[in-house]
Amino acid sequence: MDVATTKLMSIHVEALLPPTSIELDIPQNVQVAALLGVGLVFQGTAHRHIAEVLLSEIGNTHTHTHCKS
């Protein structure tokens, strides 16, 4: 597990930020890439918190004002 890489990707995943953090406008494709990267970094580690966050984000649907219908 690479701590520096995890920190870099975690700032792009809202679920991994502290509740008091400011809301960032992060493009959805960047969030998806960060989730995938965190999953790859923690693959095989059995890290419960990260597994729970990633599983909850898989089914999470966000509404974006920037998306076109």
N, C-alpha and C positions, 0 to 999 in steps of 0.2 A: 504494500500500500504506500503510495507516494503522497505525503501530506501536502506538499506545495501544489501538486496537481489537483488534489481534492479541494483545497481552499479556492483555487482559481475557478473551478467548475461550480462549486457550491454557491458562489455569489450570483450565478445565473439561474439558480433553482430556488424559487420563492419558498418552497416548503423546507428548505435547509437553512433559511435565514432566521435570525432571532425575531421574535414577535415585535420588538420595538424598532426594527430597521425601517428605513424609509422605503416607499414603494418605488421600484424602478420600472421603467418602460423597456422591457427586454423583448426583442422579437421572438415569436414562437419557435422559429427554426433554431435559434440559439439555445432556447430552453430545452428543446428536444435533444440537441447535440450534447448539452451539458448533462442531461439525465442519462443518456447513453454512455457518455464518458465516465460518469460516476459509477454506473453499473459495471463497466469493464474494469475500472480500478479496483472495485470491491468484489469482483467475481471470485468466488471460492473462499471468501474470508469468514462467512457466517456472521457478519456484523449485523445484529438485529435491528438497530435503529435505522441504518441505511436501507436495509431490506424493506422495512415497514414504510419508509418514506417513498421509496421507488414504487412499491406496490400500490400505495395510495395515489401516486401521481399517474400511474398507468390508466386508471379509470376516471381520473379527474378531468372534467370538461370546463375550460375557461371560456368566458365570453370576451372577445376582443373587439374594440371599437374600430380597429384598423382593418378587420377582415371584410372582404367584399362578399355580398350574398350572391 
